Amino acid sequence: MTLIVEPPPDEALDAEVIEKARRRQRRQWGSAAVALTAVAAITLALVGGGGRGSAFGANTGSSGEVRWAARVATLSVCVTHGGGVKLLQGAPDQALLSILGVLRRPATPADALPSSSHFLMGGFPGEQVFVHYIRRARTAFGRSWYVIPARFNGCALGAPHEGIILFGFGALGGGGGGGQTAAVIEQHGMWGSTSGGTGNPPGITYFHGVLPDGVATVTFQYPAGKVGGFSRQTAGSVTVVGHVVNNVAVLAVPRAGGQATQDVTVTWRAADGKIIKTFNGL
């Protein structure tokens, strides 16, 4: 069975459902803030001891301990000073601009982020956004999806680098992520997913991804087998085809958990239907 997936139009959501989702989101962010504060306290205690044998002492021991101390010191700075989103006025790296046409088009008023975005996007410590290159790519499954080039200082996503964030904002709040480099996007694309929770039926996973120029459709092909996640059901083989709009694809697949991300064959096709590449797993 083949499903050609075009995201449905935005639908009005019940106000009570929206408010419940927002309350849950506020609780989650509150818990995250408490956890972050605890990490900061522990880190500062570890790093701030001073003296001999401490992270900044004269005798730190083996090279492994020195590297560990340096990493803890960096984490301390990230936790205490790196929160929130910083704005960059320049342009992102040419490697990103060369593979993502959505970043090369002129900005329009529609590209402005919602007022809640600064709060919602503060998840990557040290994140620096190229504010003049934020682009609204499309609307799908009740969210407006934005491609956001950013620089990461190494606090949360490995070595310092420039990459892409894909974030969706809608009536139930925001969701997304990323941070992948141009090289990774060219190789496999950049994918995130959500399943379960408000508005997500059991056994259904929503994928959102960034694809390089030239990819017109992306196909997820699943064999017959278990639906996955919390569902005990089985299903026949299925192929889900999503259209790429402004370098962004959004698909809903009838699989969950590992069955959604591991038991999948992904195919990229050009506008003329020619296969660009095929690979297994996400």
C-alpha positions in Angstrom: 0.0 0.0 0.0 1.4 3.4 -0.9 0.5 6.7 0.9 1.2 10.0 -0.8 1.5 12.3 2.2 0.5 15.9 1.9 0.1 17.5 5.4 -3.5 18.4 6.1 -4.5 22.1 6.5 -4.3 23.6 9.9 -7.4 22.8 11.9 -8.9 24.7 14.9 -8.0 23.0 18.1 -10.1 22.9 21.2 -9.1 25.7 23.6 -9.1 23.3 26.6 -6.7 20.9 24.8 -4.4 23.8 23.9 -4.3 25.1 27.5 -3.6 21.6 28.9 -0.7 21.2 26.5 0.6 24.7 27.4 0.5 23.9 31.2 2.3 20.6 30.6 4.9 22.4 28.6 5.4 25.0 31.3 5.9 22.2 33.9 8.5 20.5 31.6 10.4 23.8 31.2 10.3 24.4 34.9 11.7 20.9 35.6 14.4 21.5 33.0 15.4 24.8 34.7 15.7 23.1 38.1 17.8 20.3 36.6 20.0 22.9 34.8 20.5 24.8 38.0 21.5 21.6 39.8 24.1 20.8 37.1 25.5 24.3 37.4 25.9 24.0 41.2 27.6 20.6 40.9 29.9 21.7 38.1 30.9 24.9 39.9 31.6 22.9 43.0 33.8 20.5 41.0 35.7 23.2 39.2 35.8 25.9 41.8 37.8 24.0 44.4 41.2 25.5 43.3 44.5 24.5 44.9 46.6 21.5 44.2 44.9 18.5 42.5 41.8 20.5 41.5 40.7 21.4 38.0 42.8 24.5 38.1 45.5 23.2 40.4 49.2 22.8 39.5 49.1 19.0 39.8 46.1 17.7 37.9 47.4 14.2 37.3 47.0 12.3 34.0 46.2 13.9 30.7 42.8 12.3 30.9 42.1 14.2 34.1 43.3 17.4 32.4 40.9 16.9 29.5 38.1 16.1 31.9 38.8 19.2 33.9 38.8 21.3 30.8 35.5 19.8 29.7 34.0 20.5 33.1 35.2 24.0 33.1 33.7 24.6 29.6 30.4 23.0 30.8 30.4 25.4 33.8 30.7 28.4 31.5 28.0 27.0 29.2 25.5 26.4 32.0 26.1 29.7 33.8 26.5 32.0 30.9 25.5 30.2 27.7 21.7 29.9 28.1 19.3 31.6 25.7 19.7 32.6 22.0 22.2 35.1 20.8 21.8 36.9 17.5 24.4 37.1 14.8 24.2 39.8 12.1 26.3 38.2 9.4 25.8 35.3 7.0 26.2 31.6 7.7 28.9 29.5 6.2 28.9 29.1 2.4 28.6 25.4 2.9 25.1 25.8 4.2 24.1 28.5 1.7 25.3 26.4 -1.2 23.0 23.3 -0.4 19.9 25.0 1.0 18.0 27.2 -1.5 15.6 28.3 1.2 18.4 30.3 2.8 19.4 32.0 -0.5 16.0 33.6 -1.2 15.3 37.1 0.1 13.7 37.4 3.5 10.0 38.4 3.7 7.8 39.5 6.6 6.5 36.0 6.8 9.9 34.8 7.9 9.6 36.6 11.3 9.6 34.1 14.2 6.7 34.0 16.7 7.2 36.1 19.8 7.5 32.9 21.9 10.5 31.6 19.9 13.2 33.0 22.2 11.8 31.1 25.2 11.2 27.9 23.3 14.5 27.8 21.4 16.8 28.3 24.4 17.6 24.6 24.6 21.1 24.7 23.2 23.5 26.5 25.5 25.6 28.9 23.6 23.4 28.8 20.5 23.9 31.8 18.1 21.4 32.4 15.4 22.0 34.1 12.1 19.0 36.3 12.5 18.9 37.6 8.9 18.8 34.1 7.4 15.8 32.6 9.3 13.3 31.4 6.8 9.7 30.1 7.1 9.7 27.0 4.9 6.2 25.6 5.1 3.1 24.8 7.2 2.4 21.2 8.0 0.5 19.2 10.6 -0.5 22.3 12.5 2.9 23.9 12.7 4.8 26.5 10.7 8.3 25.2 10.1 11.4 27.5 10.1 14.9 26.8 8.8 17.3 28.5 11.2 21.1 28.6 10.6 23.1 28.8 13.7 26.5 28.7 15.2 27.1 26.3 18.2 30.0 27.0 20.6 30.6 23.4 21.6 28.5 23.4 24.8 25.8 21.0 23.7 26.6 19.6 20.3 30.2 18.6 20.2 33.0 20.7 18.6 32.1 24.3 17.7 30.4 24.4 14.3 27.7 25.9 12.1 24.5 24.0 11.5 20.8 24.1 10.9 17.9 24.1 13.4 14.4 23.1 12.1 11.7 24.4 14.4 8.0 24.2 14.2 5.6 26.6 16.0 1.9 26.0 16.3 -1.1 26.2 18.6 0.3 23.6 21.0 3.7 25.3 21.2 7.0 24.6 19.5 9.1 21.5 18.7 12.1 20.6 16.6 15.8 20.6 16.9 18.9 19.8 14.9 22.3 21.4 14.8 23.7 19.2 11.9 26.3 20.5 9.6 26.1 20.9 5.8 28.1 17.7 5.3 25.7 15.7 7.4 22.6 17.1 5.6 24.1 16.3 2.2 24.8 12.8 3.3 21.6 11.7 5.1 19.5 14.8 5.6 18.7 16.1 9.1 15.7 14.4 10.8 13.8 14.9 14.0 10.6 13.1 15.1 7.8 13.1 17.6 5.4 10.3 18.6 2.8 9.9 21.4 1.5 12.8 23.4 -1.2 15.3 22.6 -2.4 15.0 19.0 -0.1 12.1 18.1 -2.1 8.8 17.9 -0.3 5.6 19.2 1.8 4.0 16.5 2.2 7.2 14.4 5.4 9.1 14.2 5.8 12.5 12.7 9.1 13.1 11.0 10.4 16.6 10.1 13.6 16.9 8.0 15.9 19.2 6.1 17.1 18.0 2.7 19.6 19.5 0.3 18.8 21.1 -3.0 17.7 18.8 -5.7 15.6 16.5 -3.5 12.0 16.8 -4.6 10.5 13.8 -2.7 11.6 11.5 0.1 10.2 8.0 0.5 10.1 6.0 3.7 9.5 2.3 3.0 8.6 -0.1 5.8 8.3 -3.9 5.7 5.4 -5.7 7.2 5.8 -6.2 10.9 5.1 -4.7 14.3 3.9 -1.1 14.5 6.3 -0.5 17.4 6.3 1.9 20.3 3.6 1.0 22.8 1.4 -0.6 20.2 1.2 -4.4 20.0 -0.4 -4.3 16.6 1.2 -5.5 13.4 0.8 -3.9 9.9 1.5 -4.7 6.3 4.3 -3.1 4.3 3.8 0.5 3.6 5.5 3.3 1.6 5.1 6.9 2.6 6.1 9.6 0.2 6.6 13.2 1.3 7.2 16.2 -0.9 10.1 18.5 -0.1 9.0 22.2 0.1 11.8 24.8 0.6 14.2 22.0 1.7 11.8 20.7 4.3 9.8 17.5 4.4 7.2 16.6 7.0 5.7 13.0 7.0 3.5 10.9 9.2 4.3 7.2 9.2 2.4 4.3 10.8 5.3 3.1 12.8 6.8 4.1 16.2 9.9 3.6 18.2 12.7 1.6 16.7 10.4 0.4 13.9 10.1 4.0 12.7 13.8 4.9 12.7 15.6 1.6 12.1 13.4 -0.6 9.9 13.1 2.0 7.2 14.5 2.3 3.7 14.9 6.0 2.7 14.9 7.1 -0.9 15.6 10.6 -2.3 14.2 11.4 -5.7 14.7 14.4 -8.0 11.8 16.3 -9.6 11.9 14.0 -12.6 11.6 10.9 -10.4 15.2 9.9 -10.8 16.7 8.2 -7.7 19.4 10.4 -6.0 20.3 7.9 -3.2 18.9 5.1 -1.1 20.0 4.1 2.4 18.7 2.2 5.4 17.8 3.7 8.7 17.7 7.3 10.0 
